[in-house]
Amino acid sequence: MEEAYIYDSIRSPRGKGKSDGSLHELTSVYLSSEILKAIRDRNQLDTSIIDDVIWGNVTQIGEQGGCLSRSAVLKAGYCQSTPGLSINRFCASGLESVNLAANQVKGGAGIAYVAGGVEMMSRIPMGSDGAAIAVDPTLAMETYFVPQGISADIISTKYGFSRDDADNFAVESQKRANNAWLENRFKNSIVPICDVNGIKILEKDEHLRPDTTMQSLGALNPSFKEMGQNMPGFDNVAIQKYPELEEIHHIHHAGNSSGIVDGSAAVLIGNKKFGEIANLKPRAKIIATSRVGTDPTIMLTGPIPATERVLKSAKMKISDIDIFEINEAFASVVLRFMQAFDVGHEKVNINGGAIAMGHPLGATGTMILGTALDELERSNKNVALISLCVASGMGSSTIIERV
């Protein structure tokens, strides 16, 4: 079996996912093509040897529909022989694109892939494509469907995390992300974004709130309490599924949940032969990948079984991992991961996460893999594990080792 190497990793800054966000004027195709151009130009790639561009994006409707990947390949000026594949595994789409590419290389189905993703949440609202599990009452009732925010609150209730636990985690995420920017820790990955006139419009994540405190978060009302306790009464659905829970404690709000942002990212993956042809040195290799299905009601615990599976595949123990990147969809997701594996926060999301910088759905998995790679190099560590929870009850994980 071939080895799958990471030759480069880049990302855009994350723009606020609102009409006043710096990236709002750009389409998903435009932003994707800018990232594809950047990874090509930075590595002086002959794109005719790229076997495929695998691109994750979650809300595949309107300008994000129609095999966005192929459209971006053409707009970026890649060789027309380079195909494009758009995929959707909800929040793990960006990581799943990397995993698919790596496994294609390992299996001998080509020598080089560009994998990544995009989400323009300011232009294509989350959920606007519909989802059977949410809108088909026969399926929703069968699966005890609740929205993700309720799921996050179920986790906190079931595993004993308080509002203070979640808020303290959020404050630390903001502090770490701000420190990472102050120390220029993302310099190897960030690609400043210009508009169609070549004017630079964003060069730093703009969702950060470094002045966040426990007091400022304490002033926020729980975001999911009303939908849980009143109409449509999702707490009752949750308690039907988990009768051992007498009530759901609502602790999540905008300040301890992931931010809505725009962004894109890409990773260049290939085998040894590709590196020789392209005259590139690998930065890391992909050791193992995993994906799992989990309970669709609590929904967001997927990183735990996905991590167990990827460790088994890699023949590793949790103690073999130097750093972890666990997507901060909600504070309780990462708190539960650390609790389940008895992993200290000093090893997890060292440079902050999506609570501080935002979660551009289809791009996030690729982004945090790149963050893990940069941190391995910066701190002279060797092995990182990346994992994300996934809507409707799934999880995805990847282990990389620095070369």
Secondary structure, 3 states (H helix, E strand, C coil): CCCCEEEEEEECCCEECCCCCCCCCCCHHHHHHHHHHHHHHHCCCCHHHCCEEEEECCCCCHHHCCCHHHHHHHHCCCCCCCCEEEECCHHHHHHHHHHHHHHHHHCCCCCEEEEEEEEECCCCCCCCCCCHHHHCHHHHHHCCCCCHHHHHHHHHHHHCCCHHHHHHHHHHHHHHHHHHHHCCCCCCCECCEECCCCCEEECCCCCCCCCCCHHHHHCCCCCCHHHHHCCCCHHHHHHHHCCCCCCCCCCCCHHHECCCEEEEEEEEEECHHHHHHHCCCCCEEEEEEEEEECCCCCCCCCHHHHHHHHHHHHCCCHHHCCEEEECCCEHHHHHHHHHHHCCCHHHECCCCCHHHHCCCHHHHHHHHHHHHHHHHHHHCCCEEEEEEEECCCEEEEEEEEEC
